[in-house]
Amino acid sequence: MTNPLMLAGEALAAALIAETACLDEPEHPEMGRLGAAKIAALGEFAAILATAPPPQRQMRAMMLLARLRHLAAANQAALERALRVQAAVLEVLRDAMQRGEASGGQTAVSFRV
């Protein structure tokens, strides 16, 4: 794997680690910035990979790609946990709105999910 690709891969790994840690810590102040950093690191990695694919059978390259796969899976799991929490929040709010409507109250909020 070329040096720029290794550097981009390491940057992507760092972005995945940081965002996953934030997703596991509710109300982390860096969440928005880290999501943007992950997208930027992914774009750079993909652009370099498109022009210089990793050489086959190079241990360092194989280890980095395996690490990125593991980190991406952990990041996805953290995102899915966050989405489950958000779905529970929306469900409670929908229930509250339905109760308000049933008792003659007005609905002041609409949800797009």
C-alpha positions as CSV (number, residue, x, y, z in Angstrom):
1,M,0.0,0.0,0.0
2,T,1.4,3.4,-0.9
3,N,2.3,5.8,1.9
4,P,-0.5,8.3,1.1
5,L,-3.0,5.5,1.2
6,M,-1.7,4.3,4.6
7,L,-1.9,7.8,5.9
8,A,-5.4,8.3,4.6
9,G,-6.4,4.9,6.1
10,E,-5.0,5.8,9.5
11,A,-6.9,9.1,9.4
12,L,-10.1,7.3,8.6
13,A,-9.4,4.9,11.4
14,A,-8.9,7.8,13.8
15,A,-12.2,9.4,12.6
16,L,-14.1,6.2,13.1
17,I,-12.7,5.6,16.6
18,A,-13.5,9.2,17.7
19,E,-17.0,9.2,16.3
20,T,-17.8,5.7,17.8
21,A,-16.6,6.9,21.2
22,C,-18.9,10.0,20.9
23,L,-21.8,7.9,19.9
24,D,-21.3,5.8,23.0
25,E,-21.4,9.0,25.1
26,P,-24.7,10.8,24.9
27,E,-24.6,14.6,24.4
28,H,-21.0,14.6,23.5
29,P,-20.2,18.2,22.2
30,E,-18.0,17.0,19.3
31,M,-20.5,14.8,17.6
32,G,-21.3,17.0,14.6
33,R,-17.6,17.8,13.9
34,L,-16.6,14.2,14.1
35,G,-19.2,13.1,11.7
36,A,-17.9,15.7,9.2
37,A,-14.3,14.5,9.9
38,K,-15.3,10.9,9.1
39,I,-16.9,11.9,5.8
40,A,-13.8,14.0,4.8
41,A,-11.4,11.1,5.8
42,L,-13.5,8.6,3.9
43,G,-13.5,10.8,0.8
44,E,-9.7,11.2,0.9
45,F,-9.2,7.5,1.5
46,A,-11.6,6.5,-1.3
47,A,-10.0,9.0,-3.7
48,I,-6.5,7.7,-3.0
49,L,-7.7,4.1,-3.2
50,A,-9.2,4.7,-6.6
51,T,-5.9,5.8,-8.0
52,A,-3.6,3.5,-6.1
53,P,-5.3,0.2,-5.0
54,P,-3.6,-1.6,-2.2
55,P,-1.0,-4.1,-3.3
56,Q,-2.0,-7.7,-2.7
57,R,-0.3,-9.8,0.0
58,Q,1.3,-6.8,1.8
59,M,0.9,-7.5,5.5
60,R,0.7,-3.8,6.5
61,A,-2.0,-3.0,4.0
62,M,-4.0,-6.1,4.9
63,M,-3.8,-5.3,8.6
64,L,-5.0,-1.7,7.9
65,L,-7.9,-2.8,5.8
66,A,-8.9,-5.4,8.4
67,R,-8.7,-2.7,11.1
68,L,-10.8,-0.3,9.1
69,R,-13.4,-3.0,8.6
70,H,-13.5,-3.7,12.3
71,L,-13.8,0.0,13.2
72,A,-16.5,0.6,10.6
73,A,-18.5,-2.3,12.0
74,A,-18.1,-0.9,15.6
75,N,-19.1,2.6,14.3
76,Q,-22.2,1.1,12.6
77,A,-23.2,-0.6,15.8
78,A,-22.9,2.6,17.7
79,L,-24.9,4.5,15.1
80,E,-27.6,1.8,15.3
81,R,-27.7,2.1,19.1
82,A,-28.1,5.9,18.7
83,L,-30.9,5.4,16.2
84,R,-32.7,3.0,18.6
85,V,-32.6,5.6,21.3
86,Q,-33.9,8.3,18.9
87,A,-36.7,5.9,17.8
88,A,-37.7,5.5,21.4
89,V,-37.8,9.3,21.9
90,L,-40.0,9.7,18.9
91,E,-42.3,7.0,20.0
92,V,-42.8,8.6,23.4
93,L,-43.5,12.0,21.8
94,R,-45.9,10.4,19.3
95,D,-47.7,8.8,22.1
96,A,-47.9,12.0,24.0
97,M,-49.2,13.8,21.0
98,Q,-51.9,11.2,20.4
99,R,-53.0,11.4,24.0
100,G,-53.2,15.2,23.7
101,E,-55.3,14.9,20.5
102,A,-57.6,12.3,22.2
103,S,-58.2,14.7,25.1
104,G,-59.1,17.6,22.8
105,G,-55.7,19.3,22.8
106,Q,-54.1,20.8,19.7
107,T,-51.0,19.3,18.0
108,A,-48.3,21.9,17.6
109,V,-45.6,19.6,16.3
110,S,-45.3,17.4,13.3
111,F,-42.8,14.6,12.8
112,R,-41.0,13.5,9.7
113,V,-39.4,10.2,10.1
